[in-house]
């Protein structure tokens, strides 16, 4: 890479203000994306196009030039529709991963009886694979990929296994934000089989994830990420004990990075793009 090449940061998240908000992270990510752009880095955001997102209000439109991607899950093909909007008051784009089977419903993770959707595992797999395939289609190699929320938890694993030889990810560093319990249930029993990407990933590589709990996803993502940021509501002792600093990984506490107007996290981005 030449010294004058602009540094690129990809933020992949469950939520982002003003489109959809579950936690305080939605507004923090909005601020972080804008500050990163203002600091001179190229920034793109990828998130699911949940059915509750108002496309007219937020001016989403389909990106026709990126059409034609099919995402395979357990030998079944699912068409990916990519939509885009400009983040209000900012000159950066947010890309929405859409599919009629997984994201058309007017709910996020639960039905109107508060039941966790049985296909949430497949929705996560679709979203993670869609994000990676979209970046490949862009031909836009990110220096940093910052993952937020349980639906992004497979990305560090995929990047270090099935996608590790893809040139577009050849020098990507992965940050995972480990948050507290976002769901209490377990993902369906087919989760492991479908997440292995048709045997491109060995089952031993998937060991940390296989219980399909929120804690298991966090531990698995933490195992493969280059840097882990602990959310301020992370209290599960098993998770905290499993994700420890080592010679291979940097672990940082939420309040060390997100205070002072996200400046310290922006500094982390800059450090990683130079390494």
N, C-alpha and C positions, 0 to 999 in steps of 0.2 A: 504494500500500500504506500502510495506517495504521501509525503508529509502534508500536502495541501488538500488531501481528500477530506471532504466534509464528513464528520462523524454522524452515525445514524443510530437512533434509539427507537426500538419497537416496544410499545406498551400493549400487552394483551391482558384483557380484564373482563370479569363478569359484568362490571358496572362502571358507569361514567356519568357524571352530572354534565348536562341537564337531561340526558336521555333516559336513564333509569338509575334509581338509587335504592340500595338495600341498607347500606351502612355509611358511616362518615368517610369511608375510603373513596366513595364516588366523587365527592367534592375535592378531596385531597388530590386524586388523580387528575382532575380537571386542572387544578392549580399547577401540579407537577408538569403536565404536558405543555402548558403554556410557558412556564418558566424555562423548561428545557429548550423549547423553540426559540424563546427570546435570548437564550444564552448562545445561540448560533449553531445548535445541533439540528440535524434533520430529525423530525419526529413523525411517526405514524402510530395510530392506535387501531387495534382490532378488537371487536367485541361481538357477542351474539346479537342477532336482530330479534330479540324477544317480541312476542306479539303485542305486548303492552306498550311498546315504543310507538309513538304517534309519528308516522312517516310524513304526513302533510305538515304538521307543526314544525318538525325538525328538518324538513326539506331533504329527506333521503331520496336518492334516485339510484337506479341500477347502473352498474358499470359494465356496459355492453362489451367493451374490449377485453374484459376479464371473464366473459362467459365461456361456457364449455368445459368447466372443471367438474368432474364427477369424483366424489369421495367414496371409497370402498370401505365398507364395514362388514367383516365376516362374509365376503364374497358378494354382498349386495351393493349395488351402485345407488348413490344418492346425489342428485344434482345440487350443485352449490350455486346459489345466487348471491352475488356480491353487490352490496349497496354502499353508498358513500354519502357523507355529509361533512360540511365544514363546521368545525367547532366554533360556536358563537364567540365573537370578540377575539378570534384568533385566526391565524393564517395556517392552519394545519387540518389535515383530513382524518376522519374517523371512518373506518371500513367495518361494515356489518356483515357477518356471516349468516346467511339465511337459507332455509330449506323448509318446504311446506310440511313435511312429516314431523319435523322437530321444533320448529319455531313459529308456526302460524297461530297456535293456541294462544288465547288471551290470558295467559298465566305464565309464571316464571318457572318455579320448581314444584308447585303443588296445585292440586285441583281445588274446586270450590268446597270440598269437604276436608281440606287440609291434608290430603293424602299425598305423599311424595310420589312423583310420577315414576312409574315402573321403568320407563326408558331413559331416565336421567343419565345413566351410564353411557348409553349410546349417544345421547345428545352431547355429552362431554367429549367422547371420542371424535364425533363428527366435528365439533368446534375446534379441537386441538389440531386435527389433521387439516381442516379447512384453513386455519391460520397459516400453517406451514406451507401448504400448497399455494396459497395466495401470495406469500412472500416469494416463492419460487417463480410464480407467474410475473410478479413485478420485476424480477431481476434486480432486487434492491437488498444488498447484503447488510444486515444490521450488525453493528458492533456490540450492542447491548440489547438483550431481550428481557424485559421486565414483566413477570407474570404475577397477576393478582387474582385471588379467588379460587375456590376449589375446582371450577370448570377448566382452569388452566394447568392443573397439577400434573397432567401427563406430558406437558411440553418439555420439561427438562429431560425426562426419560427418552422421549422420541428424538430430541436433538442429539443426545449422546449415544444413540443406538441406530435406529432405522434411518435417520437423516444425517448421520455424522459425516458421510462422504459427499453430501450435497455441497457444491462449491459456494452457494449463496450463504451457507451457514459456517463456512470454513474458519472464521475467526470470531464467531458470536460468543459472548459471555452471557450466562443466564443468571438472572436474579429471581428468586421466588419470595414473595411476601407470605409468610406463614401466619394465618389468622386463627382465631378461636373457632369453636364448633359452629359450622354454618348449616349442618344438618345432623340429626341424631340417628337416622336410619342407616341401613347398609344398601349399597348398590346391588342390583339384581345378580343372581348367580352366574349369568353368562358374561359378566363384566370382564373377567380375565381372558377368556377365549377371544372375545371381540376386540379387546384392546391390544392384543399381541400383533396386530397388523399382519394377519395371515402368515404367522410364524417368522416374521422378520425380526422379532424380538424374542429372546430366549426366556423361558418361564422363570429361570433363576434371576434374571434382571428385573423381573416384575414382582419378586417375592415381597417387597415392602408394601406393595399396593393391594395385594390379593384379598385382604379382609373387606375391602370396599367401604370402610368407614371414613369419616372425615379425618380422623387422626391418621389412618393408614395412608390416605392420599397426601397429607401434609408431610409425613415421614418420607414417603417415596419421592416426592418432589424435592425435598430437602437433600436427599441422598445424591441426586443428580445435578442439582443447581450448583453454580460456582459461588454464589453468595446467597445467604438466607437472611431475610429481614424478619424478625419476630414482631408480629402485630401486638399492640398493647393489651389485647384481650386474650392472649394465648396463655392458658393456665394448665393445660393437660400435661402432667408430669412426664408421661411416657414420650410425648412429642418433644418436650424440652430436653429430656435426657438423650433421645435418639439423635437430635440435630445439634451436634456439638462442634465447636471450632476444631479444625485440624489443619495439618499442613496443606491440605487440598482445598479447604473451604473457609470462607470468612462468614462469620455469624454476627449480625448486628442487631441491636435492640431498636425497636420501633421509635421510642422517644429520643434516641440518640440521633435519629436521622430526619424525622418529620417535623421537629420543632424548627424554629427560626425560618418559617416560610419555605420549607422543603429544600433549603439551600444545601444542607449536608448530603441529601440524597442526590441532588444535582452534581455535587462534587464527586460522589461515588461514580456516577455515570462518566464523568470526565476522566476519572482515574482508570476505569475499565476500558474506555476507548483508546487510551494511550498504551495499555499493556499488551 
